Structure formats: structure tokens, C-alpha cells
Amino acid sequence: MTLLAEAFPFVKRIRIPLSRDQVMLLVAAFNEIMLGVDTYLAHSISGTIRSGEWIPILFGPLAGVFLLIAGLIALRRRELANLVASAVFVASMAVGILGSYYHLHRAILSGAPAGQQVTALVLLYGPPLLGPLTFILVGFLGISAAWEEDPVDSGTLRLLGKGRIQMPLPKTRAYFLMVALFILATLISSVLDHARTNFVNPWLWLPTAVGAFAVFVTLAMGAYSHLERSDLYTFVATMGLLVAVGLVGSVLHIERNLTGQGALLVERFIRGAPLMAPLLYANMGLLGMIILLDPQGGKR
């Protein structure tokens, strides 16, 4: 029985043709594409996109396309598809590592006196250090989804041919911990963005509180070796809160970027309240819900 069916028994009557890993890979492909779009919007703030800044912008959509192609290949040749997907996700981690390095390098004031090269204000208003980290997290999540766990919840991944590798945790628990890291990165990014306004609007504390609670709940789900139905109810409700906060936040950001006459200006959406940032909360909520799906899907 799947975790979702344990929480809601009526789900057993619903047959989803895709396995949990296949849904994860589809979401990973979508995330790669949206990361490229989000990076383009973020880098457009300066008015001029440097040559190196085009790397993540172009990589995101290309990675998404290659992952969708890998999904089609998997219908006939699963191992080849795994290799293609793994190569894309390794490249995604490389892009994230390089991006984090360049963001940190630009945030450090090398010409400043000792002790003032890195300050809280520079980290707050400089290039976001956690932005490129998302490419790394998507890479880890994608590689975990690409290789099949056999048998389910054993922690044993089936590699090429008869190769096997024993992971320290079953895939379900690993998914919970990875999504918890995703939520944590989203939470910190949200706090840093809202700190620029000094949290003058008390509603800005809502995503902070919900995000912190979601990190705690998701970490706990990964730490438990056995989950009770009450644990699943708490987790589902928490993921629902993340989705709700993300959607409401997106609407509020849109309203903030509208002119006094309600007109839409592209410039405001680039330099004003980031439209896609709140949707990361909704994305995290959906990722969390996917963990509860059937690991075997249509194979049953």
C-alpha cells in the first residue's frame, strides 16, 4: 500500500499509470525549464546579461528538453534513458556549483579592508547565493529518481546490467530529506528577499513561519522509520499550506507590480516583487505530495 493510500484509503481505487520516479522526473524536467526562465528574469535586472550569465539561462530549457527525450527513450531502453538523464543532472549540478562560486565571488568585496570583504548587507543585496543551489538540488533529486530501487524501500538501486548499489536509506526517506533541503533553501531565499523590506508588512512573516514548520515536518518524515497515519495527515496538511502560501504570495506579488491604474508593466515584473519566487513554495508542496505516490505505478 502506498503512503497516500494509507492516509486516504479511497486512493487505492485510483490507478496512476506513471510510477513515483517517473512523475519526479517529469517535475524535474519542468523545474529545469523554469529555472532557466527564472534565471533570465533575475539576470535581466542589471539591464545587460553577461556572456557567462547565459549558461544557466540556456541550460535550463535544454536540460528540460533532453529529460523529456530521455523519458521517451525509457519506453524501450530504460538503461540508455537513465544514462542520458544522469548526464543531464550531473551537468545541472556543475552549473549550480559554478553559479554559486561566481555569485560568491561577486559578493566578496576584494578591495575592502580585512574583515569588511563579506558583510551581511553585501550578502543581502548582492547576487543571491542560494539561487544557483537549486540547480544542484534538482540534480540530486533527478539522479535519485532516474535509477530504480529494487525491491521497493530496500535502498538498493539497480544500475547497468546486474549492477547494484546499496544506499544508506530507502528511497522514500531519502526523498523526504532532499525535499526538506529544497524547502529550507526556499525558506532562506524568501527570508533574504523579504529582509530587504525589513518585514514592514506583517504578512511577510507567514511564508517564513510556514516554511520553517514545513522543513521540520519533512525532516521528521525522513527521520522516522515507520510512519503513522497521523504523521501522514500532518505532512499532507503542511504541503497543502505550502501550496496555498505560494499561490497567495504570487497573487500579492502581481498586485504589488501593477501600476496605480491596474496596468501591467513588464519592467515592474523584472525589477519589482519577483513573480516566480512565491511559486517555489507551491512547487515544494507538490514535490512533497509526489513522495506519497506509488513507487511502482502502472507496474502493479
N, C-alpha and C positions, 0 to 999 in steps of 0.2 A: 504494500500500500504506500502511495506517495505521501509526502508530508502535507500537501494541500488537501488530499483526501482524508487524512487523519483529522484535520481541523474541520473540514466540511465534507461529510460522507457523501453528499449528493454529487460531488465532483467525480466519483467513481463511474458514474453513468456517462460522463463526457469523455470522448476519445479524441485525443490530440495526436495527429499524425506525426508530428515532429517530437524528437526527444529533447530533454532539457539542454543538452550540449548544443544541439542544432539551433535552438532558439537563442542560446547565448551567443553563438557565432553570428547569427543574423543581427543581434543587437550590437555586437562588437563592430560589425561592418558599418552599421548606421552611425555608431559613435565615432568611428574614424572619419567618416564623411563630415559629420557635424563639427568635429574638432578642427578640420580644415577651414570650414566656414567661420567658426568662432575665432580662430587664429587670424583669419583675414580681417575680420571686424576689429579685433584688438590691435593689429599692426597698422590699421588704417588711421588710427588716432593721430599718429605723427604727421600724416599727410603724405609721406613718402615711404614706400615699402622698400627696404634694402634688399639686395640680392639674396643674402642668406636667409632673410625672413620669408622668402618664397618657399623654402624647403618644406616646412610643416603645412603651409597652405596648399601646396600641390600634392604633398604626400597623402594627406587625409583622404581626399576623394579617390585618388589612385588606389590606396590601400583598400578602401571600401569596395571598389570595383573588382580588384583581384580576389578579395574574400568571397564575393558573390560568385565569381567564376569558379573558385575552389569548391563552393557549395554544389555547383552543377557537376563538377568533376567527381565529387564524392558519390554521386548516384551510381557510378560504375567503378571508380577506382578510389577507394577510401584512403589508402596509404599515400597515393600521389597528392590527393587533396590535402591531407594532413601536412605534407612537406611544404606545399605552396602556402598554406595558411600559417604554418610555423615561421616560414621565412618572412612573411609579411609582419607577423607580430614581433619577431626579433628586430626587424628594421624599425618598427614603431618604437620599441624600447630604445634603440640607438638614437632616433630623432628626439625622444624625450630627454635622454641623458645630455645630448648636445645642447638642446634648448635650455635645460636647466643651467648648464655651465655658462652659456652666453648671457642668460638673464642675470646670473650671479655676478659675472664679470662686469656687466654694465651697471649693476647696483653698487659695486665697490668703488669708492672714490679714491683711486690710487694716488692722486696728488694731494690728498688731505693729510694733516698731521697724524701721527700714530695715535690710535685709539678713536679716531673720528672717521676712519675709512668706511666703516659699516655702522650705520645708525638706524634707529627704529624708523625715523622719518624716511630715510632712503629706501628701506625695505617696504615701507607702507606705500610710498608714492612712486617707487621705481618699477621696473618690469616685474610682473608677478612671477615669483619663484615657483609657485605651485602649478602654474599653467601648463608648462611642458610635462610636468609629472603625470598628467592624465594620459599622455601617450604611453608612458611606461606601465601604468596600471592596466590600461586596455590590453597591452601586450601580454602581461602576465595572465590576465583573465582569459584572453583568447587562446593562448597556448594550453592552458588547463582544459579548456573546452574542446580543443582540437583532438586530443588524444583520449581514446575511450578507456573508461575504467571497467575492468572485467576481472572478477564479478563486481556488481554494483556495491558501493560503500565498503570496498575492501582496501582502497588506497593503492591498488595495483593497476598501473597504466599499461595498456598494450601498445607496444611500439612496432617498428617494422618487422615483418616476418613473425617469428615466435618470440621476439624480444619482449621483456617485461621489466618494469622498474617499480619498486615499492616506495611509495611516498609516505611521509611521516603521518599524514592524516587522510581520512577518507575524503573524497572529492566534495561531498556536501558540506562538511565542516570547513574545508579549505575555501569553498565559495563564500561562506558566511564571513570568514576572516578577510578575504580580499574585498568584498563589498563594504565591510566595515572600514577598511582603509580608504576606499573610494569616498564614503560618506565623510570621513574625517578630513580628507583633502578638500572636499566641497565645503565643509563647515568652516575650515580655516580661511579658505578663499573668500567666503561670504563675510566672515568677521573682518578681514582686512579691507574688503571693499566698503563695508558699512562704517568702519572706523574712520574713513576719510570724511564722513559727515558727523563724526563724534556722537553717533547714535542719538541725534536730536529727536528723531521720530521714535517713540517708544515701541512702535510696531516692528522696528528692525530687530528687536530682541527675540521676536517669535521664531524666525528661522534659526537663530543661534541656539535657543533652548531646545527646539525640536531636533535640530541636527545633533546636538550633544546627547540627547536621550536616544536617538537612533543609533549612534555609534556604540553606546553602552549596550543596548538591547542586541544589536547584531553581533558584537563581540561575545556576549553571553551565549548566543545561539551557537556560535562556533566552538565555544569552550565546553559546552555540555555534550557528553557522550550519548545521553538519552534525553529526548525532548518530550515533555508532557503536552497535552492538548492546550492547557492554559498558556504555555510558552508560545505555542504557535499562534494563538489568538492575539497575544501581546505583540508578537512580531508583525502579523498581518495588519493590525491596527496602526502600528508605528510606520510601516511602509505606506499605508494609506495617508497618514499625516504628512509624510514627505511629499507625496504626490500633490496633496491639497495645497501645501505651503508653496510648492513650486509653481502651480498653476495660478494661485492668487498673487504670488510675487511677480509673475510675468505680466499679469494684467496691471498691477500697480506700476511696474516699470514702464509699460506702454503709456499709461495715463500721465506719468511724470514727463515723458518725452514729447507729449503732444503740446502744440502751441496753445495760447490762450483762446484761440478760435476753434480749437479741436483739430487743427490741420496737422498733417503728418509731414515731418521734415526728416529726410534721410540723415542729414548731418547730426541731428539730435540723437538718432539711434546709434550713431557711431561713437559720438563723444559724450552722450548722456548716460543715463542708467542702462546698464547692459541688458539687452532683451533676453539673451540666452542663459545668463547666469542663474536666474531662479529655476529654469527648466532642468538644471542639473539635479536639483532636489527631486523633481518628478522622475528623472532618469534613474536615480538611485533607488527610488521606491519600486520602480518596475523591475530593476535588476534583482532586488531582494525577493520580489514575488516569483521571479523565474526560478530561483533556487528551489522553490517548493514543488516545481513541476516533476513529472515522471521522468527519471533518468533514462528509461528505455523507450518511452513514447510509443510509436507505432509498431515496435518490435514485439510487443506483448501479444 
